[in-house]
Amino acid sequence: MKKIIDLISNRIFVTVVAVLLQLIWIFAMLWGLGAFSGHIMNLISLLSLLMVLWIVNKDINPSYKLAWTILILAVPVFGVIIYLLFGQSRVAKKMTQESKEVVKEIENYFKESAGTRKALAKESLSASNQSAYIRDFAGFPVHRNTTTKYYPVGDEMFVDMLEDLKKAEHFIFLEYFIIHEGKMWDEILEILEEKVKQGVDVRLIYDDMGCVTTLPYRYYKKLQAKGIKCAAFNPIRPILNIVLNNRDHRKILVIDGHTGYTGGINLADEYINQQMRFGHWKDTGVRLCGEGVWNLTVMFLQMWSVITRTKTHLPAYGPYVYHPEEFENDGFVQPYGDSPLDGEVVGENVYLNVINQAKKYIYITTPYLIIDNEMMTALCLASKKGIDVRIITPGIPDKKLVFLLTRSYYRQLLEAGVRIYEYTPGFIHAKSFVCDDEIAVVGTINLDYRSLYLHFECAAWMYQCQAVGQVKEDMLNTFRNSREVSLNTCKEQNVFRRGLQSILRLFAPML
């Protein structure tokens, strides 16, 4: 009985039921009208066709167009309604406008050093071109005077996070997709409460959808009562015009403007292996100290300004405000954000640039391998050119259908010579690239449609940094702890499994 009560009172259950009731009412109304008049059904069919023509002519991924086109033409009423509700890969126009205003406001405080750009171009024109793309189309400059440290598991990063949080004297900014009450969050929250008492400016953004089953309803009010400035991104409301597609998938921690963390690690116990859900949970992260943290700070404050509709004097949070001494230099660092608001698929293009410029090898870890034709072509072509391309995916999945879909992409990659490994100890949640001992990318961006096209994401692009070698070493160790997938294994799958994979592939952009 308690489980039933808990289910009924669960926020996501209430939301789903409310939306379903509204959908049923609309379907019943439309079908009723259709039965009353054949002309109305003809009108609905015409509207569906116009909707398809509108989608086909949009500047979006072809696979995304195809999936929605098939659904709308197959079941016009259902398809159109579902597309209007979930298919538009953007947030509200008001938020888009507010975000543009914030971006325009920060331009004067967010300039790239000409000396840094010149030094990078001197080292490698190819790396400089990749970096210039991030600067010009994501809006985040490249930096030197920054040290890097890579973490192969969340357990190790958590220790340093706590130590750095305890040292905070002026401000702490946190932006996370998932926060779950438990050992990890409880220890962090205890420090945050203490820091608030000391007069430290503590701000937190969490994604309401990401935390729908992990935090109580309106949890931000509980934190605000403790003195923590807190806001929920895109709160879930049980009404038909909710937008679930665009979520804040970022993981950012900034301390006093000079120390920052990012990567795939959320604030929940499975990420530090205090809770065993799918075997050993392997995730990765990176710690930055120095000028490069400025990008993470601006990224957070930009989101904060949009959500809370407040303005922040950005120069007060720069890396040298509370650290006047010169920072150590460790290569070139460029943290960047990806947003569904600008129409530019920065996350995917950064990955494609790394793959296309590889000369010796490219190693990748991703929990989900649900890729479009552009990414498939780039990976296969790199392998056919003689590049050592290897991809690590989970050995124990967190979502079985999604894992089945991930495996459906293996055969084409293997036939092109790409080597694929599955992490046997458990689930790998890491989103990392390393290439030619020179470039590494560590962040939140999965190789799936949601991360590449729909979510707010972030990552750190690094060139000739200490962390690059650490990422490679971790990859080599992970290969040894994984099983390599053979082409025969893919060919021997039964007909039923292949059929299901074909259906899933068709609607992959919606998953």
GUBALO-980716 format. One record per residue (C-alpha): residue number from 1; x, y, z. Coordinates in nm, 3 decimals. Layout:
# residues N
n NUM, east X, north Y, up Z .
...
***
This chain:
# residues 511
n 1, east 0.000, north 0.000, up 0.000 .
n 2, east 0.288, north 0.237, up 0.085 .
n 3, east 0.444, north 0.177, up -0.259 .
n 4, east 0.111, north 0.258, up -0.426 .
n 5, east 0.075, north 0.579, up -0.224 .
n 6, east 0.434, north 0.677, up -0.304 .
n 7, east 0.371, north 0.615, up -0.675 .
n 8, east 0.048, north 0.818, up -0.683 .
n 9, east 0.211, north 1.108, up -0.498 .
n 10, east 0.524, north 1.100, up -0.715 .
n 11, east 0.565, north 1.423, up -0.911 .
n 12, east 0.652, north 1.258, up -1.242 .
n 13, east 0.353, north 1.022, up -1.210 .
n 14, east 0.116, north 1.314, up -1.151 .
n 15, east 0.265, north 1.503, up -1.447 .
n 16, east 0.243, north 1.207, up -1.684 .
n 17, east -0.117, north 1.130, up -1.586 .
n 18, east -0.217, north 1.496, up -1.626 .
n 19, east -0.062, north 1.519, up -1.973 .
n 20, east -0.214, north 1.186, up -2.081 .
n 21, east -0.561, north 1.299, up -1.974 .
n 22, east -0.523, north 1.617, up -2.179 .
n 23, east -0.398, north 1.419, up -2.480 .
n 24, east -0.689, north 1.174, up -2.453 .
n 25, east -0.934, north 1.462, up -2.442 .
n 26, east -0.782, north 1.624, up -2.753 .
n 27, east -0.770, north 1.292, up -2.944 .
n 28, east -1.131, north 1.216, up -2.854 .
n 29, east -1.240, north 1.561, up -2.963 .
n 30, east -1.055, north 1.542, up -3.297 .
n 31, east -1.165, north 1.187, up -3.375 .
n 32, east -1.519, north 1.280, up -3.284 .
n 33, east -1.508, north 1.569, up -3.526 .
n 34, east -1.357, north 1.340, up -3.789 .
n 35, east -1.639, north 1.092, up -3.755 .
n 36, east -1.890, north 1.379, up -3.788 .
n 37, east -1.743, north 1.508, up -4.113 .
n 38, east -1.514, north 1.365, up -4.377 .
n 39, east -1.418, north 1.723, up -4.468 .
n 40, east -1.267, north 1.771, up -4.123 .
n 41, east -1.055, north 1.459, up -4.163 .
n 42, east -0.941, north 1.587, up -4.501 .
n 43, east -0.848, north 1.917, up -4.334 .
n 44, east -0.650, north 1.732, up -4.067 .
n 45, east -0.466, north 1.536, up -4.337 .
n 46, east -0.388, north 1.859, up -4.522 .
n 47, east -0.258, north 2.022, up -4.202 .
n 48, east -0.041, north 1.715, up -4.140 .
n 49, east 0.104, north 1.744, up -4.490 .
n 50, east 0.176, north 2.114, up -4.436 .
n 51, east 0.340, north 2.032, up -4.105 .
n 52, east 0.564, north 1.776, up -4.278 .
n 53, east 0.663, north 2.027, up -4.547 .
n 54, east 0.747, north 2.279, up -4.276 .
n 55, east 0.962, north 2.024, up -4.090 .
n 56, east 1.140, north 1.910, up -4.408 .
n 57, east 1.237, north 2.268, up -4.488 .
n 58, east 1.373, north 2.340, up -4.139 .
n 59, east 1.749, north 2.365, up -4.095 .
n 60, east 1.775, north 2.062, up -3.865 .
n 61, east 1.928, north 1.715, up -3.879 .
n 62, east 1.785, north 1.499, up -4.164 .
n 63, east 1.737, north 1.199, up -3.935 .
n 64, east 1.527, north 1.414, up -3.703 .
n 65, east 1.314, north 1.526, up -4.000 .
n 66, east 1.265, north 1.169, up -4.123 .
n 67, east 1.151, north 1.032, up -3.787 .
n 68, east 0.888, north 1.301, up -3.736 .
n 69, east 0.774, north 1.288, up -4.098 .
n 70, east 0.700, north 0.915, up -4.074 .
n 71, east 0.514, north 0.955, up -3.745 .
n 72, east 0.300, north 1.247, up -3.865 .
n 73, east 0.208, north 1.087, up -4.199 .
n 74, east 0.134, north 0.750, up -4.039 .
n 75, east -0.091, north 0.884, up -3.762 .
n 76, east -0.173, north 1.248, up -3.845 .
n 77, east -0.364, north 1.354, up -3.534 .
n 78, east -0.134, north 1.179, up -3.287 .
n 79, east 0.183, north 1.276, up -3.477 .
n 80, east 0.104, north 1.647, up -3.504 .
n 81, east 0.009, north 1.679, up -3.138 .
n 82, east 0.314, north 1.489, up -3.017 .
n 83, east 0.541, north 1.698, up -3.240 .
n 84, east 0.395, north 2.024, up -3.113 .
n 85, east 0.436, north 1.902, up -2.757 .
n 86, east 0.777, north 1.732, up -2.769 .
n 87, east 0.926, north 1.766, up -3.115 .
n 88, east 1.038, north 2.127, up -3.130 .
n 89, east 1.404, north 2.126, up -3.031 .
n 90, east 1.407, north 2.465, up -2.865 .
n 91, east 1.291, north 2.631, up -2.546 .
n 92, east 1.049, north 2.920, up -2.523 .
n 93, east 1.109, north 3.224, up -2.746 .
n 94, east 1.124, north 3.446, up -2.439 .
n 95, east 1.414, north 3.251, up -2.297 .
n 96, east 1.588, north 3.264, up -2.636 .
n 97, east 1.561, north 3.641, up -2.644 .
n 98, east 1.675, north 3.679, up -2.283 .
n 99, east 1.976, north 3.456, up -2.354 .
n 100, east 2.074, north 3.667, up -2.656 .
n 101, east 2.058, north 3.982, up -2.444 .
n 102, east 2.287, north 3.827, up -2.183 .
n 103, east 2.534, north 3.714, up -2.451 .
n 104, east 2.541, north 4.064, up -2.595 .
n 105, east 2.593, north 4.212, up -2.250 .
n 106, east 2.897, north 3.996, up -2.171 .
n 107, east 3.081, north 4.053, up -2.501 .
n 108, east 3.285, north 4.340, up -2.362 .
n 109, east 3.406, north 4.132, up -2.068 .
n 110, east 3.478, north 3.817, up -2.263 .
n 111, east 3.762, north 3.889, up -2.502 .
n 112, east 4.032, north 3.651, up -2.618 .
n 113, east 4.399, north 3.733, up -2.570 .
n 114, east 4.565, north 3.799, up -2.906 .
n 115, east 4.890, north 3.666, up -2.761 .
n 116, east 4.728, north 3.337, up -2.663 .
n 117, east 4.577, north 3.293, up -3.010 .
n 118, east 4.910, north 3.368, up -3.175 .
n 119, east 5.092, north 3.120, up -2.950 .
n 120, east 4.839, north 2.845, up -3.027 .
n 121, east 4.859, north 2.904, up -3.402 .
n 122, east 5.238, north 2.885, up -3.379 .
n 123, east 5.214, north 2.547, up -3.204 .
n 124, east 4.955, north 2.400, up -3.440 .
n 125, east 4.747, north 2.565, up -3.708 .
n 126, east 4.505, north 2.269, up -3.703 .
n 127, east 4.447, north 2.302, up -3.327 .
n 128, east 4.411, north 2.678, up -3.362 .
n 129, east 4.144, north 2.634, up -3.630 .
n 130, east 3.951, north 2.393, up -3.407 .
n 131, east 3.977, north 2.640, up -3.120 .
n 132, east 3.873, north 2.930, up -3.343 .
n 133, east 3.551, north 2.747, up -3.430 .
n 134, east 3.463, north 2.724, up -3.058 .
n 135, east 3.543, north 3.094, up -3.011 .
n 136, east 3.345, north 3.211, up -3.314 .
n 137, east 3.039, north 2.987, up -3.290 .
n 138, east 3.009, north 2.908, up -2.919 .
n 139, east 3.150, north 3.239, up -2.797 .
n 140, east 3.412, north 3.105, up -2.556 .
n 141, east 3.779, north 3.213, up -2.589 .
n 142, east 4.088, north 2.996, up -2.548 .
n 143, east 4.316, north 3.047, up -2.246 .
n 144, east 4.662, north 2.973, up -2.118 .
n 145, east 4.778, north 3.016, up -1.757 .
n 146, east 4.558, north 2.728, up -1.646 .
n 147, east 4.651, north 2.394, up -1.490 .
n 148, east 4.447, north 2.079, up -1.553 .
n 149, east 4.384, north 1.758, up -1.362 .
n 150, east 4.185, north 1.468, up -1.502 .
n 151, east 3.986, north 1.222, up -1.289 .
n 152, east 3.925, north 0.867, up -1.419 .
n 153, east 3.645, north 0.808, up -1.163 .
n 154, east 3.407, north 1.023, up -0.963 .
n 155, east 3.535, north 0.878, up -0.635 .
n 156, east 3.868, north 1.060, up -0.681 .
n 157, east 3.718, north 1.387, up -0.801 .
n 158, east 3.480, north 1.402, up -0.504 .
n 159, east 3.771, north 1.416, up -0.258 .
n 160, east 3.923, north 1.721, up -0.430 .
n 161, east 3.584, north 1.887, up -0.472 .
n 162, east 3.526, north 1.877, up -0.097 .
n 163, east 3.872, north 2.019, up -0.022 .
n 164, east 3.828, north 2.305, up -0.270 .
n 165, east 3.478, north 2.382, up -0.143 .
n 166, east 3.614, north 2.414, up 0.210 .
n 167, east 3.869, north 2.671, up 0.084 .
n 168, east 3.604, north 2.895, up -0.076 .
n 169, east 3.608, north 3.250, up 0.059 .
n 170, east 3.396, north 3.454, up -0.181 .
n 171, east 3.159, north 3.259, up -0.405 .
n 172, east 3.055, north 2.908, up -0.508 .
n 173, east 2.854, north 2.838, up -0.825 .
n 174, east 2.703, north 2.495, up -0.897 .
n 175, east 2.503, north 2.386, up -1.202 .
n 176, east 2.401, north 2.017, up -1.222 .
n 177, east 2.158, north 1.799, up -1.412 .
n 178, east 2.104, north 1.554, up -1.125 .
n 179, east 2.126, north 1.604, up -0.750 .
n 180, east 2.026, north 1.317, up -0.526 .
n 181, east 2.011, north 1.327, up -0.148 .
n 182, east 2.272, north 1.089, up -0.007 .
n 183, east 2.634, north 1.080, up 0.103 .
n 184, east 2.773, north 1.289, up -0.184 .
n 185, east 2.512, north 1.564, up -0.177 .
n 186, east 2.479, north 1.566, up 0.202 .
n 187, east 2.852, north 1.630, up 0.248 .
n 188, east 2.853, north 1.903, up -0.014 .
n 189, east 2.539, north 2.064, up 0.129 .
n 190, east 2.691, north 2.069, up 0.476 .
n 191, east 2.986, north 2.269, up 0.343 .
n 192, east 2.759, north 2.502, up 0.145 .
n 193, east 2.552, north 2.579, up 0.455 .
n 194, east 2.867, north 2.657, up 0.651 .
n 195, east 2.998, north 2.880, up 0.375 .
n 196, east 2.672, north 3.076, up 0.362 .
n 197, east 2.714, north 3.148, up 0.733 .
n 198, east 3.063, north 3.279, up 0.655 .
n 199, east 2.921, north 3.522, up 0.400 .
n 200, east 3.013, north 3.329, up 0.086 .
n 201, east 2.784, north 3.385, up -0.215 .
n 202, east 2.649, north 3.035, up -0.289 .
n 203, east 2.432, north 2.977, up -0.597 .
n 204, east 2.291, north 2.653, up -0.735 .
n 205, east 2.105, north 2.561, up -1.055 .
n 206, east 1.956, north 2.215, up -1.092 .
n 207, east 1.751, north 2.071, up -1.376 .
n 208, east 1.397, north 2.002, up -1.259 .
n 209, east 1.347, north 1.709, up -1.499 .
n 210, east 1.681, north 1.555, up -1.408 .
n 211, east 1.591, north 1.573, up -1.040 .
n 212, east 1.223, north 1.482, up -1.072 .
n 213, east 1.273, north 1.147, up -0.893 .
n 214, east 1.569, north 1.250, up -0.675 .
n 215, east 1.460, north 1.574, up -0.505 .
n 216, east 1.136, north 1.683, up -0.338 .
n 217, east 0.899, north 1.918, up -0.518 .
n 218, east 1.020, north 2.280, up -0.504 .
n 219, east 1.344, north 2.177, up -0.339 .
n 220, east 1.489, north 2.516, up -0.429 .
n 221, east 1.272, north 2.677, up -0.160 .
n 222, east 1.429, north 2.452, up 0.103 .
n 223, east 1.776, north 2.563, up -0.004 .
n 224, east 1.673, north 2.928, up -0.022 .
n 225, east 1.560, north 2.902, up 0.339 .
n 226, east 1.917, north 2.798, up 0.425 .
n 227, east 2.056, north 3.108, up 0.253 .
n 228, east 2.161, north 2.932, up -0.067 .
n 229, east 2.054, north 3.112, up -0.382 .
n 230, east 1.888, north 2.837, up -0.583 .
n 231, east 1.687, north 2.807, up -0.906 .
n 232, east 1.536, north 2.512, up -1.093 .
n 233, east 1.585, north 2.505, up -1.469 .
n 234, east 1.267, north 2.465, up -1.678 .
n 235, east 1.038, north 2.345, up -1.394 .
n 236, east 0.800, north 2.063, up -1.483 .
n 237, east 0.434, north 2.158, up -1.485 .
n 238, east 0.150, north 1.911, up -1.555 .
n 239, east 0.010, north 2.104, up -1.849 .
n 240, east 0.007, north 2.020, up -2.217 .
n 241, east 0.249, north 2.291, up -2.329 .
n 242, east 0.536, north 2.167, up -2.116 .
n 243, east 0.870, north 2.149, up -2.292 .
n 244, east 1.061, north 1.838, up -2.189 .
n 245, east 1.309, north 1.822, up -2.475 .
n 246, east 1.545, north 2.099, up -2.367 .
n 247, east 1.718, north 2.025, up -2.038 .
n 248, east 2.019, north 2.169, up -1.857 .
n 249, east 2.254, north 1.870, up -1.877 .
n 250, east 2.562, north 2.064, up -1.763 .
n 251, east 2.784, north 1.985, up -1.466 .
n 252, east 2.972, north 2.291, up -1.344 .
n 253, east 3.136, north 2.385, up -1.015 .
n 254, east 3.320, north 2.718, up -0.982 .
n 255, east 3.498, north 2.835, up -0.668 .
n 256, east 3.616, north 3.197, up -0.626 .
n 257, east 3.659, north 3.233, up -1.002 .
n 258, east 3.991, north 3.050, up -1.019 .
n 259, east 3.900, north 2.682, up -0.957 .
n 260, east 3.647, north 2.493, up -1.165 .
n 261, east 3.521, north 2.141, up -1.233 .
n 262, east 3.328, north 1.988, up -1.520 .
n 263, east 3.272, north 1.643, up -1.673 .
n 264, east 3.002, north 1.378, up -1.658 .
n 265, east 2.978, north 1.350, up -1.279 .
n 266, east 2.647, north 1.450, up -1.119 .
n 267, east 2.593, north 1.496, up -0.745 .
n 268, east 2.454, north 1.151, up -0.664 .
n 269, east 2.595, north 0.849, up -0.483 .
n 270, east 2.624, north 0.618, up -0.784 .
n 271, east 2.873, north 0.860, up -0.937 .
n 272, east 3.115, north 0.796, up -0.649 .
n 273, east 3.023, north 0.425, up -0.622 .
n 274, east 2.852, north 0.462, up -0.287 .
n 275, east 2.543, north 0.312, up -0.446 .
n 276, east 2.579, north 0.018, up -0.686 .
n 277, east 2.312, north 0.038, up -0.955 .
n 278, east 2.475, north -0.109, up -1.266 .
n 279, east 2.800, north -0.251, up -1.142 .
n 280, east 3.101, north -0.019, up -1.112 .
n 281, east 3.004, north 0.330, up -1.224 .
n 282, east 3.285, north 0.485, up -1.426 .
n 283, east 3.268, north 0.855, up -1.497 .
n 284, east 3.527, north 1.120, up -1.568 .
n 285, east 3.588, north 1.483, up -1.488 .
n 286, east 3.848, north 1.757, up -1.507 .
n 287, east 3.965, north 2.023, up -1.262 .
n 288, east 4.087, north 2.359, up -1.394 .
n 289, east 4.280, north 2.620, up -1.198 .
n 290, east 4.347, north 2.953, up -1.362 .
n 291, east 4.223, north 3.176, up -1.640 .
n 292, east 4.028, north 2.899, up -1.817 .
n 293, east 3.780, north 2.890, up -1.530 .
n 294, east 3.649, north 3.226, up -1.652 .
n 295, east 3.459, north 3.045, up -1.930 .
n 296, east 3.279, north 2.823, up -1.676 .
n 297, east 3.200, north 3.126, up -1.459 .
n 298, east 3.047, north 3.317, up -1.750 .
n 299, east 2.857, north 3.007, up -1.860 .
n 300, east 2.699, north 2.974, up -1.517 .
n 301, east 2.619, north 3.344, up -1.478 .
n 302, east 2.465, north 3.354, up -1.824 .
n 303, east 2.227, north 3.070, up -1.730 .
n 304, east 2.164, north 3.226, up -1.387 .
n 305, east 2.070, north 3.561, up -1.543 .
n 306, east 1.826, north 3.398, up -1.784 .
n 307, east 1.655, north 3.178, up -1.522 .
n 308, east 1.632, north 3.437, up -1.244 .
n 309, east 1.594, north 3.738, up -1.478 .
n 310, east 1.860, north 3.928, up -1.287 .
n 311, east 2.179, north 4.101, up -1.397 .
n 312, east 2.524, north 4.030, up -1.261 .
n 313, east 2.831, north 4.254, up -1.283 .
n 314, east 3.057, north 3.998, up -1.449 .
n 315, east 3.396, north 4.163, up -1.386 .
n 316, east 3.345, north 4.104, up -1.013 .
n 317, east 3.381, north 3.728, up -1.070 .
n 318, east 3.691, north 3.715, up -1.290 .
n 319, east 3.977, north 3.470, up -1.225 .
n 320, east 4.217, north 3.737, up -1.095 .
n 321, east 3.972, north 3.918, up -0.866 .
n 322, east 4.049, north 3.689, up -0.572 .
n 323, east 4.376, north 3.545, up -0.704 .
n 324, east 4.604, north 3.836, up -0.801 .
n 325, east 4.908, north 3.611, up -0.843 .
n 326, east 4.999, north 3.474, up -1.187 .
n 327, east 4.861, north 3.128, up -1.259 .
n 328, east 5.076, north 2.839, up -1.374 .
n 329, east 5.068, north 2.754, up -1.744 .
n 330, east 4.965, north 2.406, up -1.865 .
n 331, east 4.896, north 2.418, up -2.237 .
n 332, east 4.579, north 2.567, up -2.386 .
n 333, east 4.234, north 2.529, up -2.230 .
n 334, east 3.893, north 2.624, up -2.372 .
n 335, east 3.580, north 2.532, up -2.174 .
n 336, east 3.271, north 2.587, up -2.387 .
n 337, east 2.896, north 2.553, up -2.373 .
n 338, east 2.648, north 2.417, up -2.626 .
n 339, east 2.295, north 2.554, up -2.641 .
n 340, east 1.982, north 2.458, up -2.840 .
n 341, east 1.903, north 2.830, up -2.867 .
n 342, east 2.157, north 2.929, up -3.133 .
n 343, east 2.092, north 2.671, up -3.406 .
n 344, east 2.459, north 2.567, up -3.404 .
n 345, east 2.542, north 2.208, up -3.306 .
n 346, east 2.865, north 2.303, up -3.133 .
n 347, east 2.903, north 1.982, up -2.935 .
n 348, east 2.890, north 1.760, up -3.241 .
n 349, east 3.104, north 1.990, up -3.453 .
n 350, east 3.381, north 2.001, up -3.195 .
n 351, east 3.385, north 1.621, up -3.194 .
n 352, east 3.381, north 1.611, up -3.575 .
n 353, east 3.672, north 1.856, up -3.592 .
n 354, east 3.878, north 1.637, up -3.359 .
n 355, east 3.796, north 1.322, up -3.558 .
n 356, east 3.861, north 1.480, up -3.897 .
n 357, east 4.198, north 1.623, up -3.792 .
n 358, east 4.326, north 1.305, up -3.624 .
n 359, east 4.654, north 1.170, up -3.763 .
n 360, east 4.729, north 0.864, up -3.546 .
n 361, east 4.443, north 0.773, up -3.313 .
n 362, east 4.113, north 0.884, up -3.163 .
n 363, east 3.980, north 0.716, up -2.844 .
n 364, east 3.625, north 0.780, up -2.726 .
n 365, east 3.411, north 0.690, up -2.424 .
n 366, east 3.034, north 0.740, up -2.433 .
n 367, east 2.741, north 0.585, up -2.243 .
n 368, east 2.515, north 0.610, up -2.549 .
n 369, east 2.621, north 0.560, up -2.911 .
n 370, east 2.321, north 0.691, up -3.106 .
n 371, east 2.479, north 0.884, up -3.389 .
n 372, east 2.366, north 1.059, up -3.705 .
n 373, east 2.501, north 1.010, up -4.056 .
n 374, east 2.760, north 1.288, up -4.017 .
n 375, east 2.919, north 1.129, up -3.713 .
n 376, east 2.900, north 0.778, up -3.860 .
n 377, east 3.070, north 0.895, up -4.179 .
n 378, east 3.346, north 1.077, up -3.991 .
n 379, east 3.427, north 0.778, up -3.767 .
n 380, east 3.424, north 0.530, up -4.054 .
n 381, east 3.631, north 0.752, up -4.282 .
n 382, east 3.891, north 0.812, up -4.011 .
n 383, east 3.927, north 0.438, up -3.962 .
n 384, east 3.947, north 0.373, up -4.336 .
n 385, east 4.230, north 0.629, up -4.358 .
n 386, east 4.430, north 0.420, up -4.113 .
n 387, east 4.350, north 0.612, up -3.794 .
n 388, east 4.321, north 0.393, up -3.482 .
n 389, east 3.958, north 0.463, up -3.385 .
n 390, east 3.830, north 0.301, up -3.065 .
n 391, east 3.504, north 0.353, up -2.878 .
n 392, east 3.414, north 0.234, up -2.526 .
n 393, east 3.049, north 0.184, up -2.431 .
n 394, east 2.892, north 0.030, up -2.117 .
n 395, east 2.907, north -0.341, up -2.040 .
n 396, east 2.607, north -0.310, up -1.806 .
n 397, east 2.348, north -0.062, up -1.943 .
n 398, east 2.132, north 0.176, up -1.743 .
n 399, east 1.856, north 0.166, up -2.008 .
n 400, east 1.815, north -0.165, up -2.192 .
n 401, east 1.628, north -0.033, up -2.496 .
n 402, east 1.879, north 0.249, up -2.541 .
n 403, east 2.163, north -0.003, up -2.508 .
n 404, east 1.999, north -0.221, up -2.774 .
n 405, east 1.985, north 0.087, up -2.995 .
n 406, east 2.352, north 0.165, up -2.920 .
n 407, east 2.451, north -0.186, up -3.032 .
n 408, east 2.264, north -0.140, up -3.358 .
n 409, east 2.536, north 0.102, up -3.471 .
n 410, east 2.821, north -0.144, up -3.404 .
n 411, east 2.812, north -0.340, up -3.729 .
n 412, east 2.869, north -0.050, up -3.969 .
n 413, east 3.149, north 0.086, up -3.752 .
n 414, east 3.317, north -0.253, up -3.714 .
n 415, east 3.300, north -0.316, up -4.087 .
n 416, east 3.488, north 0.011, up -4.139 .
n 417, east 3.760, north -0.101, up -3.898 .
n 418, east 3.651, north 0.090, up -3.586 .
n 419, east 3.723, north -0.107, up -3.267 .
n 420, east 3.446, north -0.116, up -3.006 .
n 421, east 3.482, north -0.215, up -2.641 .
n 422, east 3.221, north -0.270, up -2.369 .
n 423, east 3.324, north -0.185, up -2.012 .
n 424, east 3.274, north -0.516, up -1.832 .
n 425, east 3.286, north -0.400, up -1.466 .
n 426, east 2.967, north -0.198, up -1.510 .
n 427, east 2.828, north 0.126, up -1.653 .
n 428, east 3.049, north 0.386, up -1.816 .
n 429, east 2.898, north 0.734, up -1.805 .
n 430, east 3.212, north 0.917, up -1.925 .
n 431, east 3.203, north 1.149, up -2.227 .
n 432, east 3.569, north 1.186, up -2.324 .
n 433, east 3.777, north 1.214, up -2.642 .
n 434, east 4.156, north 1.198, up -2.673 .
n 435, east 4.350, north 1.237, up -2.997 .
n 436, east 4.717, north 1.202, up -3.102 .
n 437, east 4.858, north 1.280, up -2.753 .
n 438, east 4.767, north 1.645, up -2.818 .
n 439, east 4.394, north 1.712, up -2.780 .
n 440, east 4.136, north 1.593, up -2.529 .
n 441, east 3.772, north 1.685, up -2.468 .
n 442, east 3.607, north 1.604, up -2.135 .
n 443, east 3.254, north 1.713, up -2.059 .
n 444, east 2.884, north 1.634, up -2.047 .
n 445, east 2.814, north 1.573, up -2.418 .
n 446, east 2.698, north 1.221, up -2.507 .
n 447, east 2.705, north 1.079, up -2.858 .
n 448, east 2.327, north 1.085, up -2.890 .
n 449, east 2.065, north 1.316, up -3.035 .
n 450, east 1.954, north 1.460, up -2.703 .
n 451, east 2.300, north 1.583, up -2.606 .
n 452, east 2.401, north 1.692, up -2.954 .
n 453, east 2.080, north 1.871, up -3.051 .
n 454, east 1.845, north 1.932, up -2.760 .
n 455, east 2.024, north 1.994, up -2.430 .
n 456, east 2.235, north 2.265, up -2.275 .
n 457, east 2.579, north 2.104, up -2.246 .
n 458, east 2.939, north 2.191, up -2.165 .
n 459, east 3.291, north 2.052, up -2.202 .
n 460, east 3.658, north 2.148, up -2.183 .
n 461, east 3.873, north 2.139, up -2.499 .
n 462, east 4.239, north 2.096, up -2.404 .
n 463, east 4.556, north 2.109, up -2.613 .
n 464, east 4.900, north 1.997, up -2.488 .
n 465, east 4.777, north 1.996, up -2.129 .
n 466, east 4.876, north 1.754, up -1.855 .
n 467, east 4.522, north 1.619, up -1.858 .
n 468, east 4.557, north 1.502, up -2.220 .
n 469, east 4.814, north 1.238, up -2.124 .
n 470, east 4.604, north 1.141, up -1.822 .
n 471, east 4.298, north 1.086, up -2.042 .
n 472, east 4.499, north 0.862, up -2.275 .
n 473, east 4.641, north 0.658, up -1.987 .
n 474, east 4.290, north 0.608, up -1.849 .
n 475, east 4.162, north 0.500, up -2.191 .
n 476, east 4.437, north 0.238, up -2.225 .
n 477, east 4.356, north 0.104, up -1.878 .
n 478, east 3.986, north 0.095, up -1.962 .
n 479, east 4.049, north -0.104, up -2.280 .
n 480, east 4.215, north -0.371, up -2.063 .
n 481, east 3.905, north -0.381, up -1.839 .
n 482, east 3.666, north -0.415, up -2.133 .
n 483, east 3.567, north -0.681, up -2.382 .
n 484, east 3.624, north -0.608, up -2.748 .
n 485, east 3.317, north -0.660, up -2.965 .
n 486, east 3.364, north -0.871, up -3.277 .
n 487, east 3.186, north -0.836, up -3.609 .
n 488, east 3.069, north -1.198, up -3.583 .
n 489, east 2.885, north -1.114, up -3.261 .
n 490, east 2.681, north -0.852, up -3.448 .
n 491, east 2.610, north -1.083, up -3.740 .
n 492, east 2.490, north -1.366, up -3.516 .
n 493, east 2.206, north -1.168, up -3.357 .
n 494, east 1.862, north -1.323, up -3.402 .
n 495, east 1.605, north -1.184, up -3.645 .
n 496, east 1.376, north -1.053, up -3.371 .
n 497, east 1.654, north -0.845, up -3.214 .
n 498, east 1.757, north -0.705, up -3.551 .
n 499, east 1.397, north -0.614, up -3.631 .
n 500, east 1.356, north -0.431, up -3.302 .
n 501, east 1.684, north -0.248, up -3.357 .
n 502, east 1.567, north -0.137, up -3.702 .
n 503, east 1.252, north 0.013, up -3.553 .
n 504, east 1.449, north 0.183, up -3.276 .
n 505, east 1.696, north 0.325, up -3.529 .
n 506, east 1.409, north 0.481, up -3.721 .
n 507, east 1.289, north 0.674, up -3.418 .
n 508, east 1.632, north 0.725, up -3.257 .
n 509, east 1.615, north 1.108, up -3.284 .
n 510, east 1.307, north 1.108, up -3.058 .
n 511, east 1.456, north 0.892, up -2.783 .
***
